[in-house]
């Protein structure tokens, strides 16, 4: 794929994704403001000079020059700028609890969007891989699968009472059998090996993940390929380059990242030897020393998204789809909080953060990938984290406004306007500096710069 094609796809995907998130977020503020009879002067997609739009009633619906966000402008929202404060339709004239509702409505809209997107995906689509043979890519040594003596490379020829189960059948039977022990027969190097597998009570019910049992099924054929390297991480220090193909790790063939991560945890930080192909030529083995990052061993690279296997649709019943959507939202809603807490605890570098350029790359990759899950999953995950980000108690964000209103409710009077203005000005400068840093960090992680590294 050419660089120009990648840029065009990433740009279009980014603006479609951001446009959806912004409109839904601001629509939440707008609807609640209207319900509470607050006058809304403008509903804007983007910032800066007005490009086009129309006025309906008291509200100017417009598109502005800089499409990196949006806003709802309410009368009396900024009384320090000479706006009326005695107008009954003004934002500042309404009780603080109503103003908090308006503030929290945007993030809640993002949560609802994520939930609805995934309910639609699971209930109307729900792609299931067409994998005819169940081959174990990796088995966690200390898991139920490891205790059952299953091994990487085993091909399942019988599970329960089903002969030669395909991927879908194998996973479905495992998930329908919590707290049960099932017979399993595998083909190991041409020999038939009968075993038994205990299924735990708390087996995951989301998607087709059996990692809680210790099983990682091979779903793609291509080996791992390095997309980006974390600066200063073990992989870069050992000499791995962006674009390298990892043919084997200590002789094990890994095709996706999750089983490799589990393998690193099983190794407890022991050095690993990578068999690597670079520019079509196999180079001398690379020895990497995994580093412990927040209780997890990693080597510091992002893989190129694999080519997904053929799939078929298997829509879920509505209530099952809703349960899986809730599970998806729970798992993904904590990512930004975990990342921020790790940054403050110096367990993760701030360079790990992605801004508009990084999100655009992910959006472009999701748009190019086959199937609908990458698209729905990315949109839902970003919507969730956008909602959580806006609830952080930082001035300028919705959470900052809510925090001020809570403090004023406790004090029983408004905070001095001059103090508020100074806080918001300082916060605005910090946001600009942080935004500039994240964009610079995004740009330096682009492949063109990665290939320049020695």
C-alpha positions, -999 to 999 in steps of 0.1 A, spaced: 0 0 0 14 34 -10 21 61 16 -3 85 -2 -30 59 -1 -24 53 36 -25 90 44 -57 95 24 -75 66 41 -62 75 75 -73 112 71 -108 103 58 -113 76 85 -101 100 112 -125 128 103 -154 104 100 -146 89 134 -139 122 151 -170 137 135 -192 110 149 -177 112 184 -179 150 185 -214 153 172 -227 127 196 -208 143 226 -221 178 219 -256 165 211 -257 152 247 -250 187 260 -274 202 235 -304 179 243 -301 183 280 -296 221 278 -328 223 256 -348 201 280 -338 224 309 -347 254 288 -312 269 285 -308 290 254 -282 274 230 -267 301 208 -245 278 187 -239 241 180 -205 238 163 -185 211 147 -149 224 149 -133 255 162 -122 288 148 -138 308 119 -173 297 107 -172 280 73 -209 273 67 -241 264 85 -276 275 91 -296 292 119 -328 275 131 -347 292 159 -322 307 184 -293 283 175 -266 286 149 -257 252 136 -223 255 120 -191 239 108 -159 257 116 -123 257 102 -105 234 127 -123 200 128 -106 187 160 -136 190 183 -167 210 188 -188 229 213 -222 240 224 -224 278 231 -250 286 258 -261 320 269 -245 330 302 -220 303 300 -191 328 304 -204 357 325 -169 370 329 -170 380 292 -199 404 296 -226 378 290 -259 384 308 -264 366 342 -300 377 349 -315 361 319 -337 332 330 -327 312 299 -290 317 307 -268 288 317 -256 306 348 -292 313 359 -300 276 363 -294 256 395 -260 241 399 -274 205 397 -289 213 363 -257 227 351 -239 195 363 -265 175 343 -256 194 312 -219 189 318 -222 152 323 -246 147 294 -218 148 268 -197 120 283 -228 99 290 -237 103 253 -203 88 244 -209 58 267 -243 53 252 -228 55 217 -202 28 225 -229 5 240 -252 9 210 -225 4 185 -214 -29 200 -250 -41 206 -257 -35 169 -225 -53 159 -231 -83 181 -269 -85 173 -267 -78 135 -232 -90 125 -210 -108 150 -183 -121 127 -170 -156 135 -137 -169 119 -140 -197 94 -112 -218 108 -117 -254 100 -89 -268 121 -84 -260 158 -46 -257 162 -31 -245 195 -7 -217 189 3 -214 226 -7 -230 259 -1 -212 292 20 -237 313 2 -230 346 -33 -228 333 -60 -255 331 -48 -263 295 -12 -265 307 -22 -288 336 -41 -310 310 -7 -315 292 -19 -297 261 10 -283 240 16 -257 213 11 -272 179 -15 -297 190 -44 -301 166 -77 -310 183 -93 -340 167 -121 -346 193 -136 -324 220 -164 -336 242 -184 -357 218 -175 -337 186 -150 -350 161 -126 -325 144 -142 -294 158 -136 -262 140 -127 -230 158 -163 -218 164 -175 -252 176 -145 -257 199 -149 -223 216 -187 -225 218 -185 -259 236 -159 -247 260 -180 -216 269 -211 -237 274 -193 -261 298 -181 -241 329 -172 -262 359 -170 -293 337 -142 -317 326 -143 -326 290 -124 -353 271 -101 -339 244 -80 -358 218 -52 -341 200 -29 -349 171 7 -344 183 34 -350 157 12 -376 140 2 -394 172 -32 -394 188 -31 -382 224 -62 -385 247 -64 -360 275 -90 -342 297 -96 -305 300 -112 -288 330 -132 -257 322 -132 -231 350 -164 -216 364 -153 -180 355 -146 -186 318 -148 -154 297 -181 -150 279 -169 -122 256 -161 -129 220 -139 -159 212 -112 -155 238 -101 -187 257 -71 -172 273 -87 -177 307 -83 -214 301 -48 -209 289 -55 -217 252 -45 -195 223 -58 -209 190 -40 -201 158 -63 -178 138 -39 -165 111 -10 -180 91 14 -150 87 41 -145 113 43 -113 134 56 -82 117 69 -52 135 51 -19 129 65 4 156 92 2 182 90 19 217 120 42 220 146 28 245 126 -5 250 144 -39 249 134 -47 213 150 -15 200 181 -19 222 185 -54 209 185 -42 172 150 -50 161 138 -27 133 103 -15 122 94 -37 92 111 -68 105 93 -101 104 95 -123 135 97 -159 123 101 -175 157 106 -168 194 129 -194 210 117 -217 182 80 -211 188 59 -197 160 37 -168 170 12 -152 146 -5 -127 170 6 -106 199 -15 -120 228 1 -155 229 36 -139 226 28 -117 257 16 -148 276 49 -166 266 69 -136 280 50 -138 313 57 -176 315 94 -169 309 95 -144 339 120 -121 322 144 -147 308 161 -136 276 144 -146 244 159 -153 210 142 -140 179 145 -155 145 141 -124 122 137 -118 85 146 -83 73 140 -71 37 134 -107 27 167 -120 42 170 -139 75 195 -121 97 215 -135 127 193 -143 158 185 -113 180 185 -118 218 161 -96 237 159 -91 275 122 -85 284 115 -56 308 90 -57 336 64 -29 331 36 -27 357 37 -65 366 39 -75 329 70 -84 309 72 -67 275 99 -61 248 84 -29 234 70 -32 199 36 -28 181 28 -54 155 13 -48 121 -24 -58 123 -27 -94 109 -47 -103 78 -79 -116 93 -92 -151 84 -124 -155 64 -154 -150 86 -192 -156 85 -219 -137 104 -235 -153 134 -258 -126 150 -265 -130 187 -299 -128 204 -305 -93 215 -301 -99 253 -269 -118 247 -256 -90 224 -264 -65 252 -245 -86 278 -215 -89 255 -217 -51 248 -216 -43 285 -186 -67 289 -168 -50 260 -175 -15 275 -162 -27 310 -130 -40 296 -123 -10 274 -135 18 297 -106 15 321 -78 18 295 -73 56 297 -75 56 335 -49 28 337 -27 46 313 -28 79 331 -23 63 365 7 44 351 22 76 337 19 94 371 34 63 387 63 64 362 54 29 351 46 39 315 63 66 294 41 96 283 55 88 248 30 58 248 1 83 244 -14 87 210 -30 119 197 -47 128 165 -20 114 142 -19 81 161 -57 78 162 -58 86 124 -33 57 118 -55 33 139 -86 45 121 -69 40 87 -57 5 96 -92 -4 109 -108 9 77 -84 -12 56 -89 -44 76 -115 -69 65 -146 -73 85 -166 -50 107 -153 -57 142 -121 -36 139 -143 -6 128 -170 -10 154 -146 -20 181 -122 10 175 -151 35 173 -167 21 206 -134 21 224 -125 57 214 -160 69 223 -157 53 257 -123 68 264 -134 102 251 -162 102 276 -139 92 304 -113 118 294 -139 145 295 -149 135 330 -114 141 344 -115 169 369 -93 192 348 -104 228 339 -117 232 303 -130 196 304 -165 187 314 -152 172 346 -135 205 355 -167 224 352 -185 198 373 -157 200 399 -161 238 402 -199 234 405 -194 209 433 -170 232 452 -194 261 448 -222 239 461 -202 231 492 -191 268 497 -227 280 489 -214 308 467 -197 312 433 -159 311 431 -144 345 423 -146 350 385 -111 364 383 -97 332 400 -117 310 376 -104 329 346 -68 325 357 -73 288 363 -88 283 329 -61 303 312 -34 282 328 -53 250 320 -56 262 283 -19 268 281 -12 233 296 -36 217 272 -19 234 242 16 223 253 4 188 260 -14 186 226 17 199 208 38 172 226 14 144 217 13 154 181 51 156 179 53 122 196 28 108 170 48 122 141 81 107 154 65 73 156 55 73 119 72 46 98 93 71 78 111 80 111 112 44 124 131 33 93 157 59 99 167 44 133 199 24 133 
